Structure formats: structure tokens, C-alpha cells
Amino acid sequence: MTATVTTDRLTVTTDRLTRVPGLLYGGDWNPEQWPEQVWAEDVKLMAEAGVNLVTVGVFSWARLQPDADSWDFGWLDRLLDLCHRHGVAVDLATATASPPAWLVRAHPDLLPVTADGVRLEFGSRQHYCPSSPAYRGAAVRLTRALAERYRHHPALALWHIHNEYGDHVQECFCPDSAVDFRRWLRERHGGIEELNRSWGTAFWSQRYTSFEQIEPPRTAPGPVNPTQLLDWRRFCSDALLALHRAEKAVLDEVSPGVPVTTNFMSMLKALDYWEWSRHEDLVSDDAYPDPADPRAHVNAAMNYDLMRSLKGGRPWLLMEQAPSAVSWRPVNVPKRPGLYRLWSLQALARGADGVLHFQWRASVAGAEKFHSAMLPHRGTAARGWQETVRFGAELRRLGEIAGSRLRGRAAVLLDWDSWWALELDDHPSARMRWPELLRPWYAALHERGVTVDFVPPTAGLDGYPLVLAPNLYLLDTATADRLTAYVRDGGRLVCGPFSGIADRHDHIHPGGHPGPLRELLGIVVDEHWPIPDGETTAVRLDGTAPDGPRSDGAEPHAEPHGADLRAERWSEWIETEGAETLARYASGTLAGLPAVTRNRLGAGTAWYLSCHLGADTGRVLDLPLAEAGVGAELPDLPADVEATRRHAADGRQYLFLLNHGGVERRVPLDTPGTDLLTGAATGDAVTLAPLGAAVLRLPAAEERP
Ligand code: GAL
């Protein structure tokens, strides 16, 4: 019965998900909201749509355990049997995300408390304190009961722990949290004097003489100690992870061989997903790009690249997306015809091996009754249902791509610790927020068709000709040494502003910014010069020619030289210490000073952008891209067309071409292939309708004509 968990593919066990050949399709199914007669119709319609995996039980705790000492599994037994009879595999939730009323009333102290001391009430979901022993005990008990009952059920394919850790409640300031925080601090710092040094408590008379004096950073009269806040961020991610690990340990013990996941929430500040993903057998993600945002697909691509990167490029699962509109934005615009299909294909294009939804059948009651579903309120006559069925059929044609992988051509460094520290208060500017700093860099790469991987600061970088670090505010010397060695050995590093500022205690690296990056970058920062809201500073590229070949064979970009760019949010007064100046400030107080520099070190180069260039970022990034020989997945990509390539173990490639624009596009091809969506052989180009897509199977290199 027991099989090996090999999460290289979603066919993660030899006897379970292998029963689900090809790609996964389905969604959250909440059968407890419906009379059982409806279930029969559900499974019939699932077959029509090609649904092969459903997530059940996510919010079933109150139904499964009506009170402390009684259990009601009968309905779930019947449901899993029904799924099995109809060939639908089950992603079974541990049901712990919404503790029932009886538990809350028996242990009112498990409800979370805000920084202002308000205890949040029952009546929504996720109402628990991450450090509550009562909540944890009950959650682990429920998990064990489910695992023991269903571990051998033939429908069980995947365990789904909890739901979206960090959704609604990311922190709790109650006495239980205070106790847990103190325990965590003792483990991290050892003694109180070490904590005093780390937190810099000589400042404002904040010295502690015992751990018992320490509280969570509740609302205080003025700015709270920044290292206390940083440790709090770390603790809150760890406290939720401890809960997750407690459930995971039960599943690993009772139900070995069945893979386990929990649904992530894309690039979420609250949880250090590098650390979390170490405990997942499979990464899964919930993604809700806004159909009203014409650039939403760029952000989505970024999130999908992160999900793929969390486990080193292994296929991941889109656990939830909306078939059309959500119900939680102020204005919930549906997906216009074709958008659902295109965005679903985009997840596959970036490494997902399945597309699941919230939810299967639209609810008629509760807070999400206006949320779209695969099966809308109108039933099978609805446009949404037609799209569900059509896309299910298309997915079956794409089955062979399961397990294939993308290869990033460059790496983007992402460090949650640095993100948390960057966004603490009382900095030179509150406008330096990680997602907003990252987005223009990512958008520039996306626009140029360059596939990137995200990497943690501890990653080996050898395979990447180019590493991008839009911000490294918090940087320990070990990471700086690794980056320096990478450049000396021939790598190319591009570093964004306000980097190399603080150590892991959030203490400034003394002796001039950017601290441990100073020699590597060949510059020193004299003063930070944030740009007021609504203002910009001109930056002029000097015209230094890039000196490397491009991998796509195209000529290096000539256009950016001599160009005028605009910095926003941030600039710096810097002086060079060996670096050459590639761009200078051309207006304001800093006019004439270096803005963008390049330093040669060993066999490589290290670039520094001392300002935030917003929409103009790509015009600078063109230079290191050219120098590193990093080009597009496909040359001459028309505007709005996204191209990615998945590589199969046998050498075949799958080229995804997605037209996010409103006009037809012709995409020239270097190799003819077969469009898996239509079965048609392609010539030297593919024409994509507005919102159109193609998935081309290209033969292995040795089989090409
Ligand atoms: C997710 C959540 C689902 C559902 C969905 C609605 O964040 O996991 O349970 O609420 O949002 O968009």
C-alpha cells in the first residue's frame, strides 16, 4: 500500500496520484453545504468537465466533530466512496482552519487578540491564536482522527493541511502568544544580555533584566523597538509553521506515503515560504489576479515563478483560482471570455501541473455566495460552465507536459528577513516596500521574455549567468561573501538601492553603506536622498557599451545609451571607489553624481542602481542582460505575448505562447512543432488571436531537422 513520495511530478505516489494521469483539474468542493442528492449530480458533472481531483473538508470541522466527544464521519465516508466510484481523486483537508463554536466557547482564550487588545469574535473563520495550546491540541486531534480513518482510502491522493495560513490572522498578542514569544526569544538569543545587545536596548532605556518582562509588540505610545518588531515577524511566521508541522508530523506518522501540501498565498509577506516549503511534499498556491487590472498577468507570472522556485523548480499545483469573479474586492469584475483559459494556461506555462479552483459549485449562503464557481448558480447553461468543460477537455490534450520543468535564465534574490526589516518604520522613506521595488524589475524581465527563478540568499548561484537583487536592506556578511565569490568567479550581480544597510539584528553595518557590499560594488553611499511623492529626478545613461554576446544572437541593445530616465521614490548620493559610472543624476541636488555603476571584480561584474527607476528600470537592466548573454525564450516576441519553455526529461520542449493583448499577434518560430491544443503542425510562425494561446511540442534537439 505504502508508496514512495517522489514529488518531482504530481504523480507523487506510485499507487495514488498515478491514478490521475496527466494534469490535475478540479477544485474545492464543499459538499457539507448541500443535500446528498446533489452530490450525485456533482460527480456526474465532474466527469463531464474532466475533473480528476477535488479538495474536500476544508471547512468541515463543525460537521466532523459536533462536540468534544463525538465524531460524524459517515457523510465523509460516503463522499469519498462516491468519488472513488467515479474516478475522482481526493485532496483531503485536515479541516482545521475554522474551529467550531463549541470549541471556542469551551476555550474562549483561543480567539486571537489584536495589537490594541481587541479579542476577535467567532463568526468568520481563521479565528484562532497560533500559539494557543487549546487550539493546537484540538487541531492535532482532528488531524489524527482523519488520518487514521482515511489513510487507506483508495480515493485519497493528497493531504491538504489547514487552509491559507496567514489569511485573516497572522499574529496574535494574547498572553499565550506572549509565553510562546518568550520561549522563542530564549531559543534564539540564549540569555537576556544577548537579547539586550541584539535589540539595542541601550536606546530609550529599554533594557530588560528578565525574559518575563518582555511582551509582544502591542500598541505603544511611539515607535516600538525595531529589532523587537523584526523578531516578532520571524516569530509569527515560525508560530504558524509550528502549527503546520504539528499536523504534518501526524500525517507523516499515520499516513506515510501520501503527499502533503498546504495552500500558499503567492508572495505573502507574513510567511517565510523558503522555510515553509522545506516542510511541504508539494508546493501549492492560491492565486487571484484581478481581471480589472490589464497588467495582472505580470504579477501572476511573478508569483508563479516564485512557487516553482520554492522547491527548486519542481512542478507545483495551482490549488485555487477563481473561475471568474471573486467576491471580496470592492468591485468584483468577472473574467471576460477567454481570460479564464488564458490565465489557467499561464500557470501551466510557469510550471504548474494542475489547475484547481475555488470552488466547484457556487454556494447559495454565506459570505462567498457571489463568488464564481466552476458550476455557477445558473447551472450548466451558464457561460462559466461552458468554459469549465471546454478547458477541462483542453487540459486532457496537454497531459504529456506533466513533470516537465522550466529553466530560469537569471535568478532574483528574495529574502523574507530582509523584506521584513526593510518595511519597518522610521526609515529614510516609507515608500521603500519590497513588492513595489521588485515589480518593475520583474516587469522588465517579463517584457523582455526572460524567465527567472527566485532564489533564497543561501542559494548556490553558480548555474546563473546573472543574479538580480532589487533590494538587500538586511544582509549578513556570510551572504555578502557568497555574492562576492559568485562575482569573482565570473558571475554578474545587479543590486538595487538601499542594500547592504543592516545586519541580522537590524543594526547598521558601520563604516559607510553599503557595508559588506562596498568593495564588491566599488562605491560608497554618502547619504540617502529619498524623492518626495509626485516628484522625479532625471537620470542620464552615459552610453557605455555592453561587452557580452547575447544568447539569442541579437545585437546588443543600442537604444538605452544616452537615454534620459526618471528616478522616483529614492536616490542616493554615492561616490565611486573603483566602479565606473554608467548613468548620472541629471537634475536636482544630485545632478552630476553617479546613479548607476558597474564594478569589475575578478572575472565578473557587480552593478549598482542607486535609485528606483520604476518603469524605466528595464532600460538599465538591458545592459547587464546583454553583458551576461541572457536573452528571451524566443527572439522577436511581439508585445503582450508571453513565451515560456518547459523541458521534458526526454529532451522534448513545450513552448507556451500566450497573447495577453487585445489584438491578434504573429509569433515567428525558430523550430516547427505541433500545437497540442489543436493538434496542428506549425510552420515558421503561429498566429494568436486576442487572448489566444498555443502550446507547441518541439522535438528534442537531436531530432530536429
Ligand atoms: C481563498 C480561500 C478560499 C476562498 C477563496 C475565495 O483565499 O482559501 O477558502 O475564501 O479565497 O476567493
Residues whose N, C-alpha, C, O or C-beta is under 5 A from the ligand:
A	BS01	GAL	E164 V326 F358
